[in-house]
Amino acid sequence: MAAPPRPRTNRRVVYETLRRKVLTLELPPGTALSENELAAALGVSRTPVRESLILLADEGLVQVFPQVGTFVSRVDPDRVRDAQFLREAVELAALDDVPAELDPDVVAELRTNLDRQRAPGIDLEEFFALDEAFHHGLLQLSGHARAWSTVVSAKGHLDRARRLGLKEKNTTTPFADQHVEIFDAVVAGDLPRARETMRTHLRAVFDDIERLREHAPELFATDDGSVPVRRNVVVWE
């Protein structure tokens, strides 16, 4: 009989909550973070909040400026570039290992996923979750599903840049269409075409960043490391 799952600690819950809110832009880049206000909003003591902010700072998602305050970090294009490099290296290499005989269960899950991606009026966060599941599913086909956790841990700034780009475009259709192209190429055994489409798909974020930096420079890190614009802390229900 399997042992019951271990309950998550306060710190883990607080960390996962804050990380999700940073990545989904509910806590936008530059937001001032108050330990007291966050602790009150989450119904916990300051200790797990402080510990969680340290973990988020280690990931580059939070910045602490002595004598000034703690802020959600601005999106760093260099970190986006590094994460995209890692993701491209892993996902393109994995396509080389896709077997001739595909797992029918994973293929069926990917088809269902693609159908849901193209549903009219799909919510941004629902699409983003399906996008993540799609790429994880491709790694499953190649036998490298466990590599996804390494990719996820490195792509916080990339995920925020992608969400900013999706919000500005106000459509997910081009990305869903690229997913279909990649999937169709994999199923057809045309791995060179799958690789080329995947490379184009993953690199699209850089065009979005340059455009977004022109329209909203306050959301992005500066070369001189200047302090972000102070904003009120975001408190949620």
Disulfide bonds with the S-S distance in Angstrom:
none
